[in-house]
Amino acid sequence: MATADSLREQSQTNSSPAPRSEVDERRTAAWIGQGVLVEGRITSSQDLRIDGTVEGTIEVGNHVLIAHMVDIHDNNSHSLDWRDRREDALNVFERGRALETAKMPAAQVVIEDDVWIGAKSTIMKGVRIGRGAVVAAASVVTKAVPPFTLVAGNPARTLRELTP
Ligand SMILES: CC(C)(COP(=O)(O)OP(=O)(O)OC[C@H]1O[C@@H](n2cnc3c(N)ncnc32)[C@H](O)[C@@H]1OP(=O)(O)O)[C@@H](O)C(=O)NCCC(=O)NCCS
């Protein structure tokens, strides 16, 4: 994971604007689905998974730090109905088809600039994480996080406000 200092140094020495979509690939083994918009530069460790659908979409802002083993979903992954889940498993693992996401509940996820998401956290559908917020390690974020707020736990609750 890049340190705050190295990121600062990088942005100061970088006179040309960052490409619109860029993930720091030096330490990233990322699976990024469709419907994901990365606004600027994000830095992540290993095993990031961003599971976006066209129906929901996920937006990640600039200078966002995402630790290892973070999952970000804009949908429920599977139906609550066992018949649909059985069909999903057959389609994906036996028929070699793509997972059918169109029928799943989906809602946009927005991660604003300068957010830090701690290791092994999960961000669920419909969540907006406000600018400068911090998600403590192993949190499950199910509701909006106001800017400059530290949240933790499952479901994530506010621990305290941070300095803007
Ligand atoms: C949130 C964090 C930054 C610590 O912040 P802090 O200001 O030093 O917080 P403290 O350790 O003083 O803990 C404050 C309270 O939050 C709780 N807390 C801290 N981290 C927590 C977590 N991940 N989940 C639940 N509660 C947590 C503490 O138990 C404490 O509770 P209390 O007030 O009831 O005693 C740190 O715990 C964390 O999660 N860091 C992420 C590390 C990581 O993911 N690294 C990967 C590489 S980026």
The ligand as a Tripos MOL2 file, in Angstrom:
@<TRIPOS>MOLECULE
LIG
   48    50     1     0     0
SMALL
NO_CHARGES

@<TRIPOS>ATOM
      1 C1         -9.9520    2.5600   12.4950 C.3       1 LIG1
      2 C2         -8.4570    2.4840   12.7130 C.3       1 LIG1
      3 C3         -7.7500    3.3460   11.6820 C.3       1 LIG1
      4 C4         -8.0690    2.9070   14.1290 C.3       1 LIG1
      5 O1         -8.4080    4.2180   14.3970 O.3       1 LIG1
      6 P1         -8.0670    4.7790   15.8630 P.3       1 LIG1
      7 O2         -8.4960    6.1760   15.8440 O.co2     1 LIG1
      8 O3         -6.6660    4.4900   16.2440 O.co2     1 LIG1
      9 O4         -9.0810    3.9150   16.7530 O.3       1 LIG1
     10 P2         -8.7920    3.1610   18.1090 P.3       1 LIG1
     11 O5         -7.8680    2.0180   17.9070 O.co2     1 LIG1
     12 O6         -8.4500    4.2020   19.1570 O.co2     1 LIG1
     13 O7        -10.2370    2.5650   18.4180 O.3       1 LIG1
     14 C5        -11.3240    3.4160   18.6900 C.3       1 LIG1
     15 C6        -12.5230    2.5210   18.8880 C.3       1 LIG1
     16 O8        -12.8440    1.9310   17.6230 O.3       1 LIG1
     17 C7        -12.8600    0.5080   17.7410 C.3       1 LIG1
     18 N1        -12.3320   -0.0220   16.4910 N.ar      1 LIG1
     19 C8        -11.1320    0.2480   15.9210 C.ar      1 LIG1
     20 N2        -11.0100   -0.4380   14.7630 N.ar      1 LIG1
     21 C9        -12.1330   -1.1600   14.6250 C.ar      1 LIG1
     22 C10       -12.5780   -2.0720   13.6420 C.ar      1 LIG1
     23 N3        -11.8530   -2.3660   12.5670 N.pl3     1 LIG1
     24 N4        -13.8060   -2.6120   13.7830 N.ar      1 LIG1
     25 C11       -14.5610   -2.3130   14.8760 C.ar      1 LIG1
     26 N5        -14.1950   -1.4540   15.8420 N.ar      1 LIG1
     27 C12       -12.9750   -0.8860   15.7100 C.ar      1 LIG1
     28 C13       -12.0000    0.2140   18.9390 C.3       1 LIG1
     29 O9        -12.3380   -1.0090   19.5250 O.3       1 LIG1
     30 C14       -12.3140    1.3780   19.8380 C.3       1 LIG1
     31 O10       -13.5530    1.1200   20.4730 O.3       1 LIG1
     32 P3        -13.8500    1.6940   21.9630 P.3       1 LIG1
     33 O11       -13.8350    3.1910   21.8260 O.co2     1 LIG1
     34 O12       -15.1910    1.1220   22.2880 O.co2     1 LIG1
     35 O13       -12.7410    1.1810   22.8240 O.co2     1 LIG1
     36 C15        -7.9430    1.0300   12.6480 C.3       1 LIG1
     37 O14        -8.5460    0.2820   13.7110 O.3       1 LIG1
     38 C16        -8.2440    0.3340   11.3310 C.2       1 LIG1
     39 O15        -9.2770   -0.3020   11.1320 O.2       1 LIG1
     40 N6         -7.2740    0.4490   10.4090 N.am      1 LIG1
     41 C17        -7.3460   -0.1690    9.1040 C.3       1 LIG1
     42 C18        -6.1250   -1.0440    8.9160 C.3       1 LIG1
     43 C19        -6.1100   -1.6850    7.5540 C.2       1 LIG1
     44 O16        -7.1290   -2.0890    7.0260 O.2       1 LIG1
     45 N7         -4.9360   -1.7790    6.9780 N.am      1 LIG1
     46 C20        -4.7590   -2.3640    5.6530 C.3       1 LIG1
     47 C21        -3.7380   -1.6280    4.8720 C.3       1 LIG1
     48 S1         -4.3630   -0.0410    4.3260 S.3       1 LIG1
@<TRIPOS>BOND
     1     1     2 1
     2     2     3 1
     3     2     4 1
     4     2    36 1
     5     4     5 1
     6     5     6 1
     7     6     7 2
     8     6     8 1
     9     6     9 1
    10     9    10 1
    11    10    11 2
    12    10    12 1
    13    10    13 1
    14    13    14 1
    15    14    15 1
    16    15    16 1
    17    15    30 1
    18    16    17 1
    19    17    18 1
    20    17    28 1
    21    18    19 ar
    22    18    27 ar
    23    19    20 ar
    24    20    21 ar
    25    21    22 ar
    26    21    27 ar
    27    22    23 1
    28    22    24 ar
    29    24    25 ar
    30    25    26 ar
    31    26    27 ar
    32    28    29 1
    33    28    30 1
    34    30    31 1
    35    31    32 1
    36    32    33 2
    37    32    34 1
    38    32    35 1
    39    36    37 1
    40    36    38 1
    41    38    39 2
    42    38    40 1
    43    40    41 1
    44    41    42 1
    45    42    43 1
    46    43    44 2
    47    43    45 1
    48    45    46 1
    49    46    47 1
    50    47    48 1
@<TRIPOS>SUBSTRUCTURE
     1 LIG1         1 GROUP 0 **** ****
